[in-house]
Each structure stands twice: as structure tokens, then as C-alpha cells.
């Protein structure tokens, strides 16, 4: 969510209107089982967990515009209408389905995507999805299917016309390869005797709509679907970018575009698929206790320090390993030793006044030549380009380089030594140094706002 918030804030910094939508996906087998384990009604369970996410967003100073819950009545209406449109166009049909099903991933996997694995802790062998490593079980049932196979060529044509649809490029290639290898029709409902917690199939109370069809529709629910505001574009669709974890890109980069293509609806312009945070170089998982409590982390290090760390170290292509010592290191080097030190050097002395240096530059006391801090030249354009490539981390590193180089410049120019001469020429030189350093601070501070 922090990554998405930074993207939104940068667009607002450029004077654009930006809408950030987030929320909670609350249906499906995992939720049904989790609620049962906690001895709660599924809706009460979702109410509690969803509220925790809202509190987290508020604590992290996230500026979202819409927080959607897939249990909202408006979303149920949108999902059932979406289903009916797919059915009217002949994309949904009923048949007996059998295959390898992952409860954890809430999806079926083809035989080619399954392998036998060994649990080293117990010695037990089990069948697992190659893509996620999650256990699968053989399931046979009657349900509804979406004609995903019919969308293979339209999808490939769309990818060809939009080569930057998935970011980074390596995952765009993965998506194209998966589709090129062939698509099987997708099971899009579950019998009610196995899954009760979800939205019912219109006109068939014996079936529950597949959670990943249900959940994906949330993007257009927040844009007003199926009302007129969605179709006239005033509510913000198509989205400029979806921001997701790399583990769910099959759903967002194949299934979701296929659903939209089937209905001739606009597709999102891009999908940013970020890497994961690990802990001790192992995937975070509640089941193993290998997780970080974000509330505790923000209480300990502060919200701004945590946002900075996540933006500075978070990976787009490659996973990043979370560690408290890394947060302390970034704080000391970047925020305290970099930004804080520069601010103190420029403003924390009685030897000169920044305001006087700026007035001196404006009054022509010294010639304002090209700023000697090389990293400052074109930094705004470079940061803008990084955000255009959906890479805020690279943009942040560009800004920090300006701060590091400005510290070096001030250290080398030593205005505190120059000032000791006490001459008009030395005073003008001090003003020149401080003007250039304060200008670098000003520009960096603006760019750091997101």
C-alpha cells in the first residue's frame, strides 16, 4: 500500500488529480476456514480484519480515496451484473470439472503445473503447485466455467500492442509465455456444499462465484460499474495502474484482462507487479510466525522512517529482506547523516543566514552560474522518468544522490572557513555556497514529499 500511496502522491505533486483505491478481499475458502478456526461468523471475522487494515492505512498515513470491501452490497450487485453479461455473451457454461485445486491459492492448476514435493519437517510427500509451492488436492465437481481458451489470441494481440502492460519486463515475458503455451477454460464457481461464503451465481443458489472473479471486479465497482458514471469515464476508469504482488499476477494479468476483453470493456493501462519482502531470507507467513507486525515497527521507528525504508529498499524485480538493523542503517546514513546533516550544516549556524544568501543571489551580489552540484542537474526530469517507469525506488535514489553530493560540496567548499576572512569578497563567496546548497535542499525536499 505504501508503494501505491507514493505513486499517487507523486502525481498530485505534479498537479494532477489522482485516485487511490484499496480494500479487502473477503470471500472464498480461506476466509471461510479462517473464520471457522476462530469460532466467528465469516462476516464478523471480515469486519474485524478489515477494520485492522483501515487502522493500518491510517497509521501509515496512506491517502486512499476508496476503501472497498468485497462484502459491500454495491460490490455484490456489480459482480452479479458482470457475471450475467459474461453469460449473455456465451462466455460462461456449466460442466463437471476435475483437477488439482489449491485451497491456499484458491485456484485450479493444470497437470503440467503440478509436482510432487517433500516436507522436510515431517517427511510427508504431497502434490504442490509449481508456481507457488502450495499444496493441491484432486477435486471433482460440477460448476461453471469461463471460456478463457477463446481469449488466447485477443490477449496475445493486446500484449503485443501494449508491451509495457506488465512491469517489470521480465514478468511481461512470463505472462506472454504462459498464454502462448495455451489456456484452459477457467472454473469460475464452487458448489455451495463446499463454499458457502461468497456471492451466489445469479439464478443458481447451488453455486458460489469464484473468489478471483468476484475480487477482480472490485476495481470497476469503485469506478461506478455498472452505472453510467463508469462508462462515461468520469469515475477514473480505465485505471492507470494496478499495483500487486508478483504471486497474483496470473489473476491480474491474464484472467482480469480476459474478463474485460470478453465484455469489450477498457483494460487497465499497466500492472505493476512488485517483489516480496522476506524475513531472514525466508518468505513471510503467518503459519510459521515469520512475519513483522507493522504497527510495532511504526511505533518503534516512526511512520516516516518506515515509509522511507520501504521505498528505499523495497524490490520491484527482486525480493528484499526486512531487518531492523537495515532500518537503523538507512535512518543513520540517509535521513540523519544525509538529509539531517545537510539541513543542519546549511541552517544551523549564526555565521550566515540562508535568507541573506538567497537575497544576495537575487540582488546580483554574485553571478549565479550553473550549480556546481552535478547530481542536481536534471534531477526533476530523472525522478519523473523513474516514476514514469513505475520505479519510485530508483527515483528516491536519485534524490538521495543529490543530498549526498551536496554534503560533499559543502564539506569541500567549507563556508565556515571562507567566512573567517571577513571581506566583502569572502561574504559573497559564502552566500554563493549557501545559495547553491539551499537550492539543492529545496529541490530535494519537494521531490521527497511523496
C-alpha positions in Angstrom: 0.0 0.0 0.0 2.9 2.4 0.7 4.2 1.9 -2.8 0.8 2.8 -4.3 0.5 5.8 -2.0 3.9 7.1 -3.2 2.8 6.8 -6.8 -0.4 8.7 -6.1 1.3 11.4 -4.1 3.9 12.0 -6.9 1.1 12.5 -9.4 -0.5 15.0 -7.1 2.8 16.7 -6.7 2.7 17.3 -10.5 -0.7 18.9 -10.1 -2.8 16.0 -11.3 -5.9 14.5 -9.8 -5.1 11.0 -8.6 -7.4 8.4 -7.1 -6.1 5.6 -4.9 -8.4 2.6 -4.3 -7.6 -0.2 -1.9 -9.6 -2.5 0.3 -10.1 -6.1 1.5 -10.9 -9.2 -0.5 -13.3 -11.0 1.9 -14.8 -14.1 0.2 -13.6 -17.5 -0.5 -12.5 -20.8 1.1 -9.5 -19.3 3.0 -11.8 -16.8 4.8 -14.4 -19.4 5.5 -11.9 -21.7 7.1 -10.1 -18.9 9.0 -13.4 -17.7 10.4 -14.3 -21.3 11.4 -10.9 -21.7 13.2 -11.5 -18.5 15.2 -15.1 -19.5 16.0 -16.5 -16.5 14.3 -19.2 -15.8 11.8 -17.5 -15.1 8.5 -18.9 -11.5 8.2 -17.9 -10.7 11.8 -14.4 -12.1 11.1 -14.2 -9.9 8.0 -15.4 -6.9 9.8 -12.7 -7.3 12.4 -9.9 -7.9 9.9 -11.0 -5.2 7.5 -11.0 -2.7 10.4 -7.4 -3.6 11.2 -6.4 -2.9 7.6 -8.1 0.5 7.8 -6.3 1.3 11.1 -3.0 0.2 9.4 -3.7 2.6 6.5 -4.4 5.4 8.8 -1.3 4.7 10.9 0.9 4.6 7.8 -0.5 7.9 6.6 -1.9 6.4 3.4 -4.0 8.8 1.4 -6.6 6.4 -0.2 -9.8 7.7 -1.7 -11.8 4.5 -1.7 -11.7 1.5 0.7 -13.8 -1.2 -0.8 -14.8 -4.4 0.9 -16.0 -7.2 -1.4 -18.8 -7.9 1.1 -20.2 -4.4 0.3 -23.8 -4.6 -1.2 -22.7 -2.4 -4.2 -19.9 -4.8 -5.0 -22.3 -7.8 -4.9 -24.5 -6.0 -7.4 -21.6 -5.3 -9.6 -20.3 -8.9 -9.6 -23.6 -10.4 -10.4 -24.2 -8.0 -13.2 -20.7 -8.7 -14.5 -21.5 -12.4 -14.4 -24.8 -12.0 -16.3 -23.0 -10.0 -19.0 -20.4 -12.8 -19.5 -23.2 -15.4 -19.6 -25.2 -13.4 -22.1 -22.2 -13.3 -24.4 -21.7 -17.0 -24.2 -18.5 -17.0 -22.1 -19.9 -19.0 -19.2 -21.1 -22.6 -19.4 -21.7 -25.4 -16.9 -19.9 -28.7 -16.8 -18.3 -31.2 -14.5 -14.8 -30.1 -13.6 -11.9 -32.2 -12.1 -8.4 -31.1 -11.4 -5.8 -30.1 -8.9 -7.1 -27.5 -6.5 -5.2 -25.3 -4.1 -7.2 -24.1 -1.1 -4.5 -21.6 -0.2 -4.3 -20.1 -3.7 -8.0 -20.7 -4.4 -7.4 -21.8 -7.9 -7.2 -25.0 -10.0 -3.8 -25.8 -11.6 -3.3 -27.9 -14.8 -1.5 -31.2 -14.6 1.6 -29.6 -16.2 1.8 -27.1 -13.3 1.9 -29.8 -10.5 4.8 -31.6 -8.9 5.5 -33.9 -6.0 7.2 -32.3 -3.1 8.7 -33.4 0.3 8.1 -31.7 3.6 11.5 -31.9 5.3 10.0 -31.3 8.7 7.6 -34.3 8.6 8.9 -36.4 5.7 5.5 -36.3 4.1 5.2 -36.1 0.4 2.5 -34.1 -1.2 1.4 -32.6 -4.6 2.0 -28.9 -5.0 1.7 -26.1 -7.5 5.0 -25.4 -9.2 4.2 -21.7 -9.3 3.5 -21.1 -5.6 4.6 -24.3 -3.8 1.2 -24.6 -2.2 -0.4 -28.0 -1.6 -3.1 -29.1 -4.1 -5.8 -31.8 -3.8 -7.6 -33.7 -6.6 -11.1 -32.3 -6.8 -14.1 -33.3 -9.0 -17.3 -31.3 -9.0 -19.9 -29.7 -11.2 -19.5 -25.9 -11.7 -19.5 -23.1 -14.2 -16.6 -22.3 -16.5 -15.3 -19.2 -18.3 -14.2 -19.7 -21.9 -10.6 -18.5 -21.2 -9.3 -20.5 -24.1 -11.3 -18.4 -26.5 -9.3 -15.3 -25.4 -5.8 -16.6 -26.1 -5.3 -14.7 -29.4 -7.0 -11.5 -28.2 -4.8 -11.5 -25.1 -1.6 -12.0 -27.1 -2.7 -9.2 -29.5 -3.3 -6.9 -26.6 0.2 -7.7 -25.1 1.8 -7.1 -28.5 0.1 -3.7 -28.7 0.9 -2.9 -25.1 4.4 -4.2 -24.5 4.7 -2.4 -21.2 1.4 -3.6 -19.8 3.2 -5.6 -17.1 6.1 -4.1 -15.2 8.8 -5.2 -14.9 9.6 -6.5 -18.4 10.7 -9.9 -17.1 7.2 -10.6 -15.8 5.6 -9.3 -19.0 7.6 -12.1 -20.8 6.4 -14.7 -18.3 2.8 -13.7 -18.9 3.2 -13.9 -22.7 4.8 -17.3 -22.4 2.0 -18.6 -20.1 -0.6 -17.5 -22.6 1.3 -18.7 -25.6 1.6 -22.2 -24.1 -2.2 -22.4 -24.1 -5.1 -21.6 -21.8 -7.6 -23.9 -20.3 -11.1 -22.8 -19.6 -11.4 -21.4 -16.0 -13.6 -22.8 -13.3 -15.5 -19.7 -12.0 -17.8 -21.2 -9.4 -17.8 -23.6 -6.5 -20.7 -25.7 -5.2 -22.3 -24.3 -2.1 -21.8 -27.6 -0.2 -18.1 -26.8 -0.4 -18.1 -23.0 -0.3 -20.9 -21.1 1.3 -19.1 -17.8 2.0 -19.3 -15.8 -1.2 -21.6 -14.2 -3.8 -24.2 -16.6 -5.3 -24.3 -17.2 -9.0 -27.4 -15.4 -10.4 -30.3 -17.7 -10.8 -28.4 -20.7 -9.3 -28.3 -20.7 -5.5 -26.4 -24.0 -5.6 -23.2 -22.3 -6.8 -20.9 -19.6 -5.3 -19.0 -17.3 -7.7 -15.2 -18.0 -7.7 -13.4 -15.6 -5.4 -11.0 -14.4 -8.1 -13.8 -13.3 -10.4 -15.5 -11.7 -7.5 -12.4 -9.9 -6.2 -11.2 -8.6 -9.5 -14.4 -6.8 -10.2 -13.7 -4.6 -7.2 -11.6 -2.3 -9.5 -14.6 -1.4 -11.6 -17.0 -1.4 -8.6 -15.1 1.6 -7.2 -15.3 3.3 -10.6 -19.1 3.1 -10.6 -19.8 -0.1 -12.5 -22.5 -0.8 -13.7 -23.8 2.7 -13.5 -23.4 5.3 -16.2 -20.5 7.1 -14.4 -18.3 4.1 -15.2 -19.0 4.1 -18.9 -18.5 7.8 -19.4 -15.1 7.7 -17.7 -15.7 10.4 -15.1 -15.0 7.9 -12.2 -11.5 7.2 -13.3 -11.7 4.0 -15.4 -9.5 2.7 -17.0 -7.1 2.7 -14.2 -3.6 4.0 -14.9 -2.0 1.2 -12.9 -2.8 -1.8 -10.7 -0.2 -2.4 -8.0 0.0 -6.1 -7.0 2.4 -8.7 -5.6 4.1 -10.9 -8.0 2.3 -14.0 -6.6 -1.1 -12.9 -8.0 0.0 -11.7 -11.5 -1.7 -14.6 -13.3 -5.1 -13.4 -12.0 -4.4 -9.7 -12.7 -2.5 -10.0 -16.0 -4.4 -12.9 -17.6 -7.8 -13.6 -16.1 -8.7 -10.0 -15.4 -7.8 -8.7 -18.9 -9.6 -11.8 -20.4 -12.8 -11.0 -18.4 -12.7 -7.4 -19.6 -11.9 -8.3 -23.3 -14.9 -10.6 -23.2 -17.2 -7.7 -22.5 -15.3 -5.1 -24.7 -14.5 -3.1 -21.6 -11.3 -1.0 -21.3 -8.4 -2.6 -19.7 -6.1 -1.0 -17.0 -3.2 0.7 -18.7 -0.5 -1.1 -16.7 0.0 -3.6 -13.9 3.0 -3.1 -11.6 4.0 -6.4 -10.1 6.3 -5.9 -7.1 8.6 -8.5 -5.4 8.1 -9.6 -1.8 9.6 -8.7 1.5 11.3 -11.7 3.2 12.4 -12.1 6.8 15.6 -13.9 7.4 15.6 -14.5 3.7 12.5 -16.7 4.0 9.0 -15.8 2.8 6.9 -14.2 5.4 4.0 -16.4 6.5 1.6 -16.3 9.4 1.5 -20.1 9.6 5.2 -20.2 10.5 5.2 -17.0 12.6 7.8 -15.5 10.2 6.1 -12.1 10.0 6.6 -8.4 11.0 3.9 -6.5 12.9 3.7 -3.2 11.0 2.1 -1.4 14.0 5.0 -2.3 16.2 7.5 -1.3 13.6 5.9 2.1 13.1 5.7 2.6 16.9 9.4 1.8 17.2 10.9 3.6 14.2 8.3 6.2 13.3 6.0 6.4 10.3 8.2 8.5 8.0 11.3 6.4 8.7 9.4 3.2 7.9 7.9 4.7 4.7 11.4 5.8 3.7 12.9 2.4 4.4 10.2 0.5 2.5 10.6 2.9 -0.5 14.4 2.8 -0.4 14.9 -0.9 0.0 11.7 -2.4 -1.4 12.2 -4.5 -4.5 10.3 -4.4 -7.8 12.2 -7.2 -9.6 13.9 -8.9 -6.7 12.8 -9.7 -3.2 14.1 -7.6 -0.3 15.0 -8.9 3.1 13.5 -7.0 6.0 15.7 -6.4 9.1 15.5 -3.9 12.0 19.2 -3.2 11.6 18.6 -2.2 8.0 16.1 0.4 9.1 18.6 1.8 11.6 21.3 1.9 8.9 19.1 3.7 6.5 18.0 6.2 9.1 21.6 6.9 10.2 23.0 7.2 6.7 20.2 8.6 4.7 17.9 10.6 7.0 20.2 11.6 9.8 23.7 11.6 8.2 22.4 12.7 4.8 19.3 14.9 4.9 19.5 15.9 8.5 23.2 16.7 8.4 22.9 18.8 5.3 20.0 20.8 6.8 21.9 21.4 10.0 25.0 22.5 8.1 23.1 25.0 6.0 20.7 26.4 8.6 22.1 25.5 12.0 24.7 28.3 12.3 24.9 32.0 13.1 27.8 32.5 10.7 25.4 33.1 7.8 21.7 33.5 7.1 20.1 31.4 4.3 17.6 34.2 3.6 20.5 36.7 3.1 22.2 34.2 0.7 19.0 33.9 -1.4 18.5 37.7 -1.4 22.1 38.2 -2.4 21.7 35.9 -5.4 18.5 37.7 -6.4 20.2 41.1 -6.0 23.2 40.2 -8.2 25.8 40.2 -5.4 27.4 37.3 -7.2 26.9 35.7 -10.5 24.6 32.7 -10.3 26.3 30.3 -12.6 25.4 26.7 -13.2 25.0 24.9 -9.9 28.3 23.1 -9.1 26.3 20.1 -7.6 26.3 17.9 -10.6 23.7 15.4 -9.4 21.2 18.3 -9.1 21.2 19.0 -12.8 18.1 17.5 -14.3 17.2 15.6 -11.1 13.5 16.5 -11.5 13.4 15.0 -15.0 15.2 11.9 -13.9 12.9 11.3 -10.9 9.9 11.9 -13.2 11.2 9.3 -15.6 11.7 6.8 -12.8 8.1 7.3 -11.7 7.0 7.0 -15.4 8.7 3.6 -15.4 6.8 2.8 -12.1 10.1 2.6 -10.2 9.9 5.0 -7.2 12.8 3.3 -5.6 15.1 4.4 -8.4 13.6 7.9 -8.1 14.4 8.0 -4.4 18.0 7.0 -5.0 18.3 9.9 -7.5 17.1 12.3 -4.8 19.4 10.9 -2.2 22.4 11.2 -4.5 21.7 15.0 -4.7 21.8 15.1 -0.9 25.0 13.1 -0.6 26.7 15.2 -3.3 25.6 18.4 -1.7 27.1 17.4 1.6 30.3 16.7 -0.2 30.1 20.1 -1.9 29.6 22.0 1.4 32.4 20.0 3.1 34.8 20.8 0.2 33.7 24.5 -0.1 33.9 25.0 3.7 31.9 28.2 4.0 32.7 28.4 7.7 36.4 28.8 6.8 35.8 31.2 4.0 33.7 33.4 6.3 36.7 33.9 8.6 38.4 36.3 6.0 35.8 38.9 6.9 36.0 40.6 3.5 33.2 41.6 1.1 34.6 39.0 -1.4 34.5 36.2 1.2 31.0 37.2 2.3 29.8 37.0 -1.4 31.5 33.6 -1.7 29.8 32.3 1.5 26.5 33.5 0.1 27.2 31.7 -3.2 28.0 28.4 -1.4 24.9 28.6 0.8 22.7 29.6 -2.0 23.7 26.5 -4.1 23.4 24.2 -1.1 20.0 25.6 0.0 18.7 25.3 -3.6 19.7 21.6 -3.6 17.8 21.2 -0.3 14.8 23.0 -1.6 14.5 20.8 -4.7 15.2 17.6 -2.8 12.6 18.5 -0.2 10.0 19.0 -2.9 10.8 15.7 -4.6 10.8 13.8 -1.2 7.3 14.9 -0.4 5.6 11.7 -1.8 
